Amino acid sequence: MHAYQDMVFSTAARLTGNDVQAEDIAQEVFLKAYENFAQLRSSPTAGGWLKTVATRLTLNHLSRYRRRWRFFSELRRDDSDDESELEFATPDLTPDSIIADIDAEQRHALIEQALRELPEHQRVPLVLYHFEEMPYLDIAKQLQVSLPKVKTDIQRARAALAKILARRGLLRASVAGT
């Protein structure tokens, strides 16, 4: 548990954008790990198993939460595929575009904080794609949305994240204009 608790928590926290929910999900992940301890004890893939369980439990949690609190007007707006044809400029979020005088730990914390400001429908696919390295098609299947919606949400999330980071002075002015 000690070896993987940070990875499990950060996976859940990135996806939910909420530390309290992430703690609950992490506890659930480790309860499942305890139930499967005999197989995981000597498994070289225990870390991957934990990451997969953390991702799936978090997505299940978000799905349940979303269904509980969603208004009918939001259902109609989310189901619209009109936006799926739109193309967006992808901001350059490479390390070269980030101010070099901020150390890696500070940069990581500021990006995590900026991720939390994104709306869930943008944050979740962005995190799955960039942090969990999940392909677009798998994200669409997991979230039960169309492939164009996943691509659109990721592009919009990148643009929104770039604006948040630019407001905080973390991105160069050329990136902030996208």
TORLO-252155 format. One record per residue (C-alpha): x, y, z; residue in three letters; residue number from 1. Coordinates in Angstrom, 3 decimals, always signed. Example, Ala and Ser with C-alpha at 12.3 -4.5 7.8 and 13.67 -1.06 7.14 Angstrom:
% TORLO-252155
(pt (+12.300,-4.500,+7.800),'ala',1),
(pt (+13.670,-1.060,+7.140),'ser',2),
END
This chain:
% TORLO-252155
(pt (+0.000,+0.000,+0.000),'met',1),
(pt (+2.767,+2.440,+0.895),'his',2),
(pt (+4.467,+1.934,-2.443),'ala',3),
(pt (+1.354,+2.746,-4.479),'tyr',4),
(pt (-0.802,+5.069,-2.355),'gln',5),
(pt (+0.428,+8.268,-4.020),'asp',6),
(pt (-0.157,+6.876,-7.523),'met',7),
(pt (-3.663,+5.639,-6.664),'val',8),
(pt (-4.631,+8.893,-4.951),'phe',9),
(pt (-3.230,+11.127,-7.711),'ser',10),
(pt (-5.039,+9.097,-10.385),'thr',11),
(pt (-8.356,+9.550,-8.581),'ala',12),
(pt (-7.663,+13.195,-7.682),'ala',13),
(pt (-6.826,+14.170,-11.265),'arg',14),
(pt (-9.986,+12.586,-12.585),'leu',15),
(pt (-12.371,+13.840,-9.894),'thr',16),
(pt (-10.739,+17.184,-9.192),'gly',17),
(pt (-11.665,+16.629,-5.550),'asn',18),
(pt (-9.289,+15.366,-2.845),'asp',19),
(pt (-12.047,+14.103,-0.530),'val',20),
(pt (-13.631,+12.009,-3.276),'gln',21),
(pt (-10.167,+10.806,-4.314),'ala',22),
(pt (-9.451,+9.642,-0.745),'glu',23),
(pt (-12.692,+7.651,-0.697),'asp',24),
(pt (-11.891,+6.078,-4.055),'ile',25),
(pt (-8.326,+5.263,-2.956),'ala',26),
(pt (-9.702,+3.489,+0.106),'gln',27),
(pt (-12.020,+1.472,-2.118),'glu',28),
(pt (-9.103,+0.559,-4.416),'val',29),
(pt (-7.057,-0.722,-1.501),'phe',30),
(pt (-10.027,-2.681,-0.150),'leu',31),
(pt (-10.192,-4.430,-3.536),'lys',32),
(pt (-6.430,-4.969,-3.375),'ala',33),
(pt (-6.824,-6.531,+0.075),'tyr',34),
(pt (-9.494,-8.871,-1.310),'glu',35),
(pt (-7.030,-9.916,-4.044),'asn',36),
(pt (-3.903,-9.819,-1.887),'phe',37),
(pt (-2.964,-13.461,-2.508),'ala',38),
(pt (-2.653,-12.821,-6.266),'gln',39),
(pt (-1.142,-9.339,-5.975),'leu',40),
(pt (+1.456,-10.141,-3.321),'arg',41),
(pt (+4.012,-11.543,-5.733),'ser',42),
(pt (+2.697,-10.065,-8.966),'ser',43),
(pt (+5.073,-7.808,-10.905),'pro',44),
(pt (+2.005,-6.077,-12.402),'thr',45),
(pt (+0.419,-5.052,-9.096),'ala',46),
(pt (+1.030,-1.353,-9.829),'gly',47),
(pt (-0.693,-1.559,-13.189),'gly',48),
(pt (-3.591,-3.458,-11.652),'trp',49),
(pt (-3.996,-0.808,-8.961),'leu',50),
(pt (-3.860,+2.015,-11.525),'lys',51),
(pt (-6.485,+0.294,-13.691),'thr',52),
(pt (-8.769,-0.305,-10.702),'val',53),
(pt (-8.308,+3.298,-9.547),'ala',54),
(pt (-9.187,+4.630,-12.997),'thr',55),
(pt (-12.251,+2.408,-13.386),'arg',56),
(pt (-13.584,+3.084,-9.885),'leu',57),
(pt (-13.109,+6.816,-10.392),'thr',58),
(pt (-14.919,+6.774,-13.728),'leu',59),
(pt (-17.728,+4.724,-12.171),'asn',60),
(pt (-17.942,+7.250,-9.338),'his',61),
(pt (-18.073,+10.172,-11.767),'leu',62),
(pt (-20.737,+8.442,-13.831),'ser',63),
(pt (-22.944,+7.807,-10.782),'arg',64),
(pt (-22.407,+11.344,-9.477),'tyr',65),
(pt (-23.136,+12.913,-12.864),'arg',66),
(pt (-26.372,+10.950,-13.296),'arg',67),
(pt (-27.568,+11.978,-9.838),'arg',68),
(pt (-27.087,+15.721,-10.242),'trp',69),
(pt (-27.496,+16.406,-13.938),'arg',70),
(pt (-30.360,+18.625,-15.071),'phe',71),
(pt (-32.380,+17.895,-18.203),'phe',72),
(pt (-31.011,+20.953,-19.953),'ser',73),
(pt (-27.480,+19.662,-19.456),'glu',74),
(pt (-28.467,+16.298,-20.962),'leu',75),
(pt (-29.591,+17.960,-24.168),'arg',76),
(pt (-26.469,+20.099,-24.371),'arg',77),
(pt (-24.083,+17.152,-23.777),'asp',78),
(pt (-25.803,+14.918,-26.322),'asp',79),
(pt (-25.364,+17.477,-29.090),'ser',80),
(pt (-22.826,+16.388,-31.686),'asp',81),
(pt (-22.885,+19.712,-33.536),'asp',82),
(pt (-19.595,+20.712,-31.923),'glu',83),
(pt (-17.777,+17.521,-32.911),'ser',84),
(pt (-16.852,+18.912,-36.324),'glu',85),
(pt (-15.091,+21.963,-34.903),'leu',86),
(pt (-11.319,+22.188,-35.058),'glu',87),
(pt (-9.354,+23.917,-32.331),'phe',88),
(pt (-5.820,+25.171,-32.220),'ala',89),
(pt (-3.795,+23.003,-29.871),'thr',90),
(pt (-1.765,+25.091,-27.449),'pro',91),
(pt (+1.854,+24.122,-27.045),'asp',92),
(pt (+2.091,+22.657,-23.557),'leu',93),
(pt (+5.579,+21.285,-23.992),'thr',94),
(pt (+8.142,+21.941,-21.263),'pro',95),
(pt (+9.800,+24.550,-23.521),'asp',96),
(pt (+6.672,+26.696,-23.326),'ser',97),
(pt (+6.723,+26.748,-19.522),'ile',98),
(pt (+8.865,+29.270,-17.726),'ile',99),
(pt (+12.112,+27.564,-16.791),'ala',100),
(pt (+12.633,+29.263,-13.423),'asp',101),
(pt (+9.807,+27.271,-11.805),'ile',102),
(pt (+11.059,+23.973,-10.420),'asp',103),
(pt (+9.389,+20.715,-11.431),'ala',104),
(pt (+7.587,+20.225,-8.133),'glu',105),
(pt (+6.034,+23.720,-8.217),'gln',106),
(pt (+5.098,+23.284,-11.870),'arg',107),
(pt (+3.456,+19.939,-11.097),'his',108),
(pt (+1.432,+21.446,-8.240),'ala',109),
(pt (+0.324,+24.413,-10.371),'leu',110),
(pt (-0.742,+22.174,-13.253),'ile',111),
(pt (-2.670,+19.921,-10.854),'glu',112),
(pt (-4.410,+23.005,-9.459),'gln',113),
(pt (-5.219,+24.259,-12.966),'ala',114),
(pt (-6.630,+20.839,-13.911),'leu',115),
(pt (-9.079,+21.125,-11.029),'arg',116),
(pt (-10.482,+24.308,-12.552),'glu',117),
(pt (-11.503,+22.535,-15.744),'leu',118),
(pt (-15.076,+21.304,-16.037),'pro',119),
(pt (-15.392,+17.566,-15.493),'glu',120),
(pt (-16.363,+16.806,-19.100),'his',121),
(pt (-13.036,+18.319,-20.220),'gln',122),
(pt (-10.784,+17.305,-17.316),'arg',123),
(pt (-11.627,+13.590,-17.383),'val',124),
(pt (-10.798,+12.868,-21.059),'pro',125),
(pt (-7.696,+15.095,-20.869),'leu',126),
(pt (-6.391,+13.225,-17.817),'val',127),
(pt (-7.200,+9.845,-19.343),'leu',128),
(pt (-5.364,+10.771,-22.529),'tyr',129),
(pt (-2.294,+12.558,-21.153),'his',130),
(pt (-1.804,+11.025,-17.699),'phe',131),
(pt (-3.280,+7.550,-18.142),'glu',132),
(pt (-2.103,+7.334,-21.796),'glu',133),
(pt (-5.441,+5.907,-22.884),'met',134),
(pt (-6.241,+6.033,-26.639),'pro',135),
(pt (-9.133,+8.193,-27.861),'tyr',136),
(pt (-11.264,+5.195,-28.776),'leu',137),
(pt (-10.858,+3.616,-25.330),'asp',138),
(pt (-11.757,+6.914,-23.690),'ile',139),
(pt (-14.915,+7.160,-25.811),'ala',140),
(pt (-15.903,+3.609,-24.836),'lys',141),
(pt (-15.126,+4.168,-21.164),'gln',142),
(pt (-17.081,+7.449,-20.989),'leu',143),
(pt (-19.809,+6.160,-23.326),'gln',144),
(pt (-19.581,+9.158,-25.653),'val',145),
(pt (-18.733,+9.543,-29.315),'ser',146),
(pt (-15.141,+9.659,-30.542),'leu',147),
(pt (-15.571,+13.199,-31.959),'pro',148),
(pt (-16.859,+14.383,-28.560),'lys',149),
(pt (-13.756,+12.983,-26.849),'val',150),
(pt (-11.475,+14.749,-29.322),'lys',151),
(pt (-13.403,+18.003,-29.003),'thr',152),
(pt (-13.393,+17.883,-25.192),'asp',153),
(pt (-9.646,+17.191,-25.094),'ile',154),
(pt (-8.911,+20.053,-27.498),'gln',155),
(pt (-11.082,+22.433,-25.488),'arg',156),
(pt (-9.486,+21.255,-22.252),'ala',157),
(pt (-6.008,+21.937,-23.644),'arg',158),
(pt (-7.047,+25.435,-24.692),'ala',159),
(pt (-8.705,+26.131,-21.333),'ala',160),
(pt (-5.705,+24.758,-19.437),'leu',161),
(pt (-3.374,+26.976,-21.484),'ala',162),
(pt (-5.503,+30.029,-20.623),'lys',163),
(pt (-5.501,+29.166,-16.917),'ile',164),
(pt (-1.732,+28.701,-16.915),'leu',165),
(pt (-1.230,+31.902,-18.941),'ala',166),
(pt (-3.331,+33.866,-16.426),'arg',167),
(pt (-0.972,+32.639,-13.734),'arg',168),
(pt (+2.033,+33.665,-15.793),'gly',169),
(pt (+3.228,+30.107,-16.403),'leu',170),
(pt (+3.038,+30.107,-20.196),'leu',171),
(pt (+4.724,+32.447,-22.582),'arg',172),
(pt (+2.557,+35.111,-24.167),'ala',173),
(pt (+2.589,+33.402,-27.583),'ser',174),
(pt (+0.835,+30.356,-26.125),'val',175),
(pt (-1.658,+32.422,-24.159),'ala',176),
(pt (-3.066,+33.908,-27.349),'gly',177),
(pt (-4.333,+30.519,-28.614),'thr',178),
END
